[in-house]
Structures are given as structure tokens and as C-alpha cells.
Amino acid sequence: MANNELTPNEIEYLSWHVMAAVLGIIAADVVLADLHPGGGQYDCLSLVTYEQEVVLMLNRNGTSAAGPGDESVSGIWERAALKGSAEAALYILNELGIAIDENAAVRNKELIRTCKRIAYWVRSGSKGLGKAQCCWVDSTYGVGPAGGLLEQVNISQVWMDFVGPYRGSGWPAHLYALTVPDQKFGDKVVGLVHMERGEAVLADGSEFAEWSAPIPAMPKILPRRADVVAGVRPEIFQMPYIAPDPDGVAAFKTLKGFNGYKVLGEDLTPIAHAIEEQWYQDKTFPTDLDQLKGTLFYMSRKRKFVDGYPGKGDVPFLQALVAAIEAGER
């Protein structure tokens, strides 16, 4: 089953079901986040640490999962549909070299339960129309509360008193809005879920009476092509792979474990963009070593999501950036 044969709603459902399975076996102490790297062209249901280190990203605008290193694995939604979420979760973590802990299911019990309830609502409760969106925006274009979602709902003061789940975030990062398409709002909020408390309310703040009801078994997402139904695995259509320039990739070795998220936090993206723009304007760099390393780190993350990056045209900037970093370390 090629990804383009799955509907957006089916991928949304699978993302939450796979994430529930991942939380049952992952060793790291993590929380959920919605991340939109690659200039916002990716929509990743993600796991991050309190220090904002990305542990896992499941891309719903494509077919891939990415971990904290340079590795990625593709075809995850097809795999989840054909082999089940539990098998897909184990495959993803093994391929990305992410540690597994058999006690994770106990530690993450409530979060797993909430992810499964969101998955059920996405596919059944919303009649195949809904999706769950984090009320904290974390993208190339800015970080902060998702005003378009929050302005539609009544929120308990108790929920607003929570500290953000990871450094640099606020209380809205605990909240996921259950939305359906709407001509007026674009995404109309019909419910709100608090991920840490495992609670849900309707948009007007009243009780979501069906939230805690037992979840029935969901029918499997069946292959649509006759050859798959007959048990013959089809060819998977893939876009041609564009190889990055090896000289550009070599520049990232200079990082030696430097983590830009941990050092620069939410300032990482605007700093990287400003430094890149400055170099292309006048071929100069600032002198702050952490900012220079953070920019190189940001570009290394860009490589994970932009096919063919860095290209030949990016090499002069990256090599000049490495030279500035090495000069600052002398």
C-alpha cells in the first residue's frame, strides 16, 4: 500500500496508534510535541525530552520517521497498516537505534491510554474527519500558543496553572485540540485533551462524557489494491532520491555532539536564519561560537527533512561556517 492510498485521516489515526505503541517500549523519558521542521512542510507527531532534545519524529506529511541522529526510516504508515502498530513501533525504534525498555508501558500508562483514545476519536468519534493538534506551535515561523485554536475554547484555570512539559514551552503544550474541518474556522475545535491529566472537555469547557467510555476494537485499515488483498506485496512508489553533496555533509562532523536545542533553545531557529542571511549578504559571521555551532547544528537537522540538502550550492556557506567555528576554537 503506497502512502498516497491512505487518507489523511487514516495516517492521523495511525500516527496516534503507533505513538501509543512506541510509548510502551521506549526507554527515554519523553513527552509529546507537534514539530514542523523543513520550513513547516513537515507535520511530525514527536517525542522530546524536557531539555527539548528530539527523540523521535513521525512525519504525517510523508512516510518517514526520524530519530536524534542522522538516520531515518521510510514506509512507516504502510507498515503500520499492514503489520500493526506494535510491530511498526518496534521496527522504527530498532532501525533508528533508539533504546527500548520493557518497563516503559508501566511508566507511560496514562499517556498511552490517552493516545489510544485520541486515535479512536480521530477515526470513529469524528466520523473520519478529525485530527488532533497541539495548542503549542513549534515551527520555523515561531514558537508559542496556538491562538487560532485556543480562542475557540473555554479552558480551566487549573489547566492554565501547569508548567510547560518541556523547557521553553508553556501550559498550552499540554493540550491537544480535537478538530474537524469548518468553513468559518478552518479547523473547528470540538474538544480539548490534557495529555498529562488524561482528561478531555468539550470546546465550551463542559464534560466530554464519552471520553472515558471503553474503546471498542477498531477495524483494520485494509489494502485497497487487489494484489495486496490477494497477499502479493506491491511495489512501493518512491520519489527519486537526490543525494546530498558529500562535501556539505562532511561539514557536519565539526559538531562533535553539539546540541543546538539544548544550548540555544527556542532562539536556535531565528539565530540560524539570521546568520545564514548575513553570510549570503556580506560573507561575514558573528563571533559568538555557540551561535555559529547552533547554526551548523540547525543545518544538520535540515538535512534530515530536505531531500538533496546540502546541495553543491550550499557547500561554500557550510565550509565558511566550519572555518569560522574552527577559528573561534583556537
JORA-V314212 format. One record per helix or strand. SS is the DSSP state (h for helix, s for strand). FROM is the first residue (numbers start at 1). TO is the last residue. If there is no record, write none. Layout:
# JORA-V314212
ss & from & to
SS & FROM & TO
SS & FROM & TO
This chain:
# JORA-V314212
ss & from & to
h & 3 & 5
h & 8 & 23
s & 26 & 26
s & 31 & 36
s & 44 & 48
s & 54 & 59
s & 65 & 67
s & 72 & 73
h & 76 & 83
h & 85 & 96
s & 100 & 100
h & 104 & 107
h & 109 & 125
s & 131 & 134
s & 136 & 139
s & 142 & 145
h & 147 & 150
h & 157 & 160
h & 171 & 174
s & 175 & 182
s & 186 & 194
s & 199 & 202
s & 207 & 207
h & 226 & 229
h & 246 & 255
h & 260 & 282
h & 289 & 305
h & 312 & 329
